[in-house]
Amino acid sequence: MTGKLTLACLAIAATIFAEPSREFSGVITDTMCGAKPHSSMMKDKSDTECVRICARGSFGYALLSGGSVMKLSNQKTLEKYAGQKVRVTGAYDEKSKTIRVVSIAPENGSVQ
């Protein structure tokens, strides 16, 4: 019985102290270029192509929102949103500057 009570207490504590999910809007960029204009990095490539190239290897996808660059947790599904305006729902971890992605969708009018 003590084990079940401990697990229940841990579950409640995790819920209380978990970061709340909220919505972020911005453009999918990469952690290498961040807020820099992609057109200045690779003049013969579109922003989308540049983001995809730069996000490979040790760099990853990020959200550029209001001048802030925030890493995104779910790297596998982000390539299709490279260079696009999106809405991301998730919890932001200030310490790691990472959004734990719950969902992502293109902004209205954004091409997918």
Secondary structure in CASP SS format (residue, H / E / C, confidence):
PFRMAT SS
TARGET T0000
AUTHOR 0000-0000-0000
METHOD secondary structure of the structure
MODEL  1
M C 1.00
T H 1.00
G H 1.00
K H 1.00
L H 1.00
T H 1.00
L H 1.00
A H 1.00
C H 1.00
L H 1.00
A H 1.00
I H 1.00
A H 1.00
A H 1.00
T H 1.00
I H 1.00
F H 1.00
A C 1.00
E C 1.00
P C 1.00
S C 1.00
R E 1.00
E E 1.00
F E 1.00
S E 1.00
G E 1.00
V E 1.00
I E 1.00
T E 1.00
D E 1.00
T C 1.00
M C 1.00
C C 1.00
G C 1.00
A C 1.00
K C 1.00
P C 1.00
H H 1.00
S H 1.00
S H 1.00
M C 1.00
M C 1.00
K C 1.00
D C 1.00
K C 1.00
S C 1.00
D H 1.00
T H 1.00
E H 1.00
C H 1.00
V H 1.00
R H 1.00
I H 1.00
C H 1.00
A C 1.00
R C 1.00
G C 1.00
S C 1.00
F C 1.00
G C 1.00
Y E 1.00
A E 1.00
L E 1.00
L E 1.00
S E 1.00
G C 1.00
G C 1.00
S E 1.00
V E 1.00
M E 1.00
K E 1.00
L E 1.00
S C 1.00
N C 1.00
Q H 1.00
K H 1.00
T H 1.00
L C 1.00
E H 1.00
K H 1.00
Y H 1.00
A C 1.00
G C 1.00
Q C 1.00
K E 1.00
V E 1.00
R E 1.00
V E 1.00
T E 1.00
G E 1.00
A E 1.00
Y E 1.00
D E 1.00
E C 1.00
K C 1.00
S C 1.00
K C 1.00
T E 1.00
I E 1.00
R E 1.00
V E 1.00
V E 1.00
S E 1.00
I E 1.00
A E 1.00
P E 1.00
E C 1.00
N C 1.00
G C 1.00
S C 1.00
V C 1.00
Q C 1.00
END
